[in-house]
Amino acid sequence: MKIGFIGLGIMGESMCENIIKKHDDQVFVFDFVEEKVKQLAAKGAAACKNSTEVAKQSQVIISMVPKSEHSKSVYTEILPVLNESKTCIDMSTIDPAVSVEISKMVKATGAQFLDAPVVKSKPAAIAGKLGIYVGGDEEAYEQIKPILSYMGENVIRMGGNGKGLVMKICHNALVAQIQNGVNETSVLAAANGIDIMTFAQAISYGGGQNFYLDSKKEVISKEDYTTAFSVENMSKDVNICMELAKECQVSMPGAANVKRVYDTAMEAGYGKEDFCATVKVVREQK
């Protein structure tokens, strides 16, 4: 079974590399950044000039692109070469409603379509230990689960098309609220002479222990905002959450406060930095 991979960014690059290492057939790749394509070709992939070339030669087509408009563009482009022999997996984090729209477009060709967004960041992508939430037909899910397992160790089907994305948005909205709780309480602790490392150790003794603080305490201490997952990407997800909540008539005041923090971070020019850089927003507020 030949696999195609479209989108070789921070996460996609490592996800695709795991497929190349573990899969026993050809892997075709494309990204608009030519250097990324060359890097993966050097590791065994077959370089392609565009998304259509990838889709023509692959039975399973995986995409990992930044935004809803990019996913829609990819599948609109490759639509003429899709048929019942192909399965499409969009692993991008996009608006669930847009993904459902794409699924209908793709399925009309006879091809299968699943949304399969990922959780955790770059180190987990490198290690092949991502969490993957899947939305799509159960039979199609069972067929592609071994491929997803090249990239993640925790793979779960959430329901039909779009439901993987709903879960991803809920997950990231929760992470963002946990993060903001860490931001606020750690800044309060610092104002009273308790540094972030001591704060994190003390938190670990009680019910406030959380993965975000455990994994980010050292980089926050060093003020190292090298990007594993960017402010702009989390800002996108928080905004999708607020739109989804509005559509479902669900009140989310905590998420609304997080949106305000992320909006401020974007305005301050922190968009390309790691999402833990939002602590600077809380520090700077008076």
C-alpha positions in Angstrom: 0.0 0.0 0.0 1.5 3.3 -1.1 1.1 6.3 1.2 1.2 10.0 0.3 1.9 12.8 2.8 1.1 16.4 2.1 2.4 19.1 4.5 5.8 18.7 6.1 5.8 21.4 8.8 6.9 21.2 12.4 4.7 18.2 13.1 4.1 16.8 9.6 7.9 16.3 9.0 8.4 14.0 12.0 5.1 12.2 11.5 6.0 11.5 7.9 9.5 10.4 8.9 8.0 7.7 11.2 5.9 6.4 8.3 9.0 6.2 6.1 10.9 4.3 8.8 8.1 1.8 9.6 6.1 1.3 6.3 7.2 -1.4 3.9 6.1 0.4 0.7 6.7 3.7 -1.0 5.9 7.1 0.7 5.3 10.0 -1.6 5.7 13.6 -0.2 4.9 17.2 -1.0 5.3 20.5 0.6 5.5 24.1 -0.8 8.8 24.4 1.0 11.1 22.5 -1.3 13.8 22.0 1.3 11.4 20.0 3.4 10.7 17.7 0.5 14.4 17.2 -0.1 15.0 16.4 3.6 12.3 13.6 3.5 13.5 12.3 0.1 17.0 11.9 1.7 15.4 9.7 4.2 13.7 7.4 1.7 10.5 9.2 0.5 9.6 9.9 -3.2 9.5 13.6 -3.8 6.5 15.0 -5.7 6.0 18.4 -7.4 2.4 19.0 -6.1 -0.4 17.4 -4.1 -2.1 15.9 -7.2 1.1 13.9 -8.0 1.1 12.6 -4.5 -2.6 11.6 -4.7 -2.3 9.9 -8.1 0.4 7.5 -6.8 -1.0 6.8 -3.4 -3.7 4.6 -2.0 -3.7 6.4 1.3 -3.3 10.2 1.2 -2.5 12.0 4.5 -2.5 15.8 4.8 -1.1 17.9 7.7 -1.6 21.6 6.9 -2.1 24.7 9.1 -5.7 26.0 8.5 -9.2 25.2 7.2 -8.6 27.0 4.0 -5.4 25.0 3.3 -7.2 21.6 3.9 -10.0 22.7 1.6 -7.5 23.8 -1.1 -5.6 20.5 -0.9 -8.7 18.4 -1.4 -10.2 20.6 -4.0 -6.9 20.2 -6.0 -6.7 16.4 -5.7 -10.5 15.8 -6.2 -10.2 14.8 -9.9 -7.8 11.9 -9.1 -9.8 10.5 -6.2 -11.8 7.3 -6.5 -13.0 4.3 -4.5 -9.5 2.9 -4.3 -8.2 5.8 -2.2 -8.5 6.8 1.4 -7.9 10.4 2.6 -6.8 11.2 6.1 -6.7 14.9 7.1 -4.6 15.2 10.3 -4.8 19.0 10.3 -6.6 20.9 13.1 -9.3 22.8 11.4 -12.9 23.9 11.9 -15.0 20.7 12.3 -17.7 22.1 10.0 -15.2 22.6 7.2 -13.9 19.1 7.6 -17.4 17.7 7.3 -17.8 19.7 4.1 -14.6 18.3 2.8 -15.6 14.7 3.7 -18.8 15.0 1.7 -16.8 16.4 -1.3 -14.3 13.5 -1.1 -16.8 10.8 -0.5 -18.8 11.8 -3.6 -15.8 10.5 -5.6 -16.0 7.1 -3.9 -13.0 7.7 -1.8 -13.0 7.4 2.0 -12.3 10.4 4.2 -11.3 10.6 7.9 -10.3 13.5 10.2 -7.5 12.5 12.5 -6.0 15.5 14.4 -3.2 14.9 16.8 -2.4 15.9 20.4 1.0 16.5 22.1 3.9 18.3 20.4 7.1 17.9 18.5 8.9 15.5 20.8 6.0 13.1 20.7 5.8 13.5 16.9 9.5 12.5 16.7 9.0 9.6 19.0 5.9 8.3 17.3 3.9 8.8 20.5 1.2 11.2 19.5 -2.4 10.9 20.6 -4.7 10.7 17.6 -8.5 11.4 17.6 -10.4 10.0 14.6 -13.7 10.9 13.0 -15.0 8.8 10.2 -16.6 5.5 9.2 -15.7 2.6 11.5 -14.7 0.2 8.8 -12.4 2.8 7.2 -11.0 3.6 10.6 -10.1 -0.1 11.2 -8.3 -0.2 7.8 -6.1 2.8 8.5 -5.5 2.4 12.2 -2.2 0.5 11.6 -0.9 3.5 9.6 -2.0 5.9 12.3 -0.1 3.7 14.7 3.2 4.5 12.9 2.7 8.1 14.3 0.8 7.6 17.6 0.6 5.2 20.5 -2.9 6.3 21.6 -5.5 6.2 18.7 -9.2 6.5 19.4 -12.2 6.8 17.1 -14.6 9.5 18.4 -17.5 9.0 15.9 -18.4 10.1 12.4 -16.7 12.7 10.3 -15.7 15.8 12.2 -15.9 14.2 15.6 -12.1 13.7 15.9 -11.8 17.5 15.4 -14.4 18.3 18.0 -12.4 16.2 20.5 -9.2 17.9 19.5 -10.7 21.3 20.0 -12.1 20.3 23.4 -8.7 19.0 24.3 -6.8 22.1 23.3 -9.3 24.4 24.9 -8.8 22.5 28.2 -5.0 22.7 27.9 -5.2 26.4 27.3 -7.3 26.9 30.4 -4.9 24.7 32.5 -2.1 26.8 31.0 -3.7 30.0 31.9 -4.3 28.8 35.5 -0.5 27.9 35.6 0.3 31.4 34.2 -1.8 33.3 36.8 -0.8 31.3 39.9 2.9 31.1 39.0 3.0 34.8 38.5 1.3 35.3 41.8 3.8 32.9 43.4 6.7 34.8 41.8 5.4 38.1 43.2 5.8 36.5 46.6 9.4 35.3 45.9 8.6 31.7 44.8 10.4 30.8 41.6 8.8 28.6 38.9 10.8 25.5 39.7 10.0 25.6 43.4 6.4 26.4 42.5 6.2 23.3 40.1 7.7 21.0 42.8 5.2 22.2 45.4 2.3 21.8 42.9 3.4 18.2 42.2 2.7 17.3 45.8 -1.0 18.0 45.5 -4.0 17.8 43.2 -2.8 20.7 41.0 -0.2 18.6 39.3 -0.6 18.7 35.5 1.3 17.7 32.4 1.6 21.3 31.1 3.5 22.6 34.1 5.6 19.4 34.4 6.7 19.7 30.7 7.1 23.5 30.6 8.5 24.5 33.9 12.2 24.4 32.8 11.6 26.4 29.5 9.5 28.9 31.4 12.3 29.2 34.0 14.9 29.8 31.3 12.4 32.0 29.3 13.2 29.8 26.3 10.2 30.2 24.0 11.6 28.0 21.2 8.5 26.7 19.4 7.2 23.2 20.0 3.6 24.3 19.4 3.1 28.0 18.6 1.0 30.7 20.1 -0.6 31.3 16.7 -1.6 27.6 16.4 -3.2 27.5 19.8 -4.8 30.9 19.2 -6.4 29.4 16.1 -7.7 26.4 18.1 -9.1 28.6 20.9 -10.9 30.7 18.3 -12.4 27.5 16.7 -13.5 26.5 20.1 -15.4 29.7 20.7 -17.1 29.4 17.3 -18.1 25.8 18.0 -19.4 26.8 21.4 -21.4 29.6 19.8 -22.9 27.2 17.2 -23.8 24.7 20.0 -25.1 27.5 22.4 -22.7 26.5 25.1 -21.3 29.1 27.5 -17.6 29.0 28.0 -16.4 32.0 30.1 -13.1 30.3 30.9 -12.3 29.8 27.2 -13.4 33.4 26.5 -10.8 34.6 29.0 -8.1 32.4 27.4 -9.1 33.9 24.0 -8.5 37.3 25.4 -5.0 36.3 26.6 -4.2 34.7 23.2 -5.5 37.7 21.3 -3.2 39.9 23.4 -0.3 37.6 22.8 -0.9 37.8 19.0 -1.1 41.6 19.2 2.2 41.6 21.1 4.0 39.7 18.3 4.4 36.4 20.2 2.6 34.4 17.5 5.7 32.4 16.3 6.9 31.7 19.8 6.0 28.6 21.8 2.5 28.7 23.3 4.0 28.9 26.8 5.0 32.5 25.9 1.5 33.5 27.0 2.9 33.7 30.5 4.5 37.0 29.4 1.0 38.4 28.8 -0.1 37.6 32.3 3.2 39.1 33.7 2.7 42.3 31.8 -0.9 42.8 32.8 -1.5 45.4 35.5 
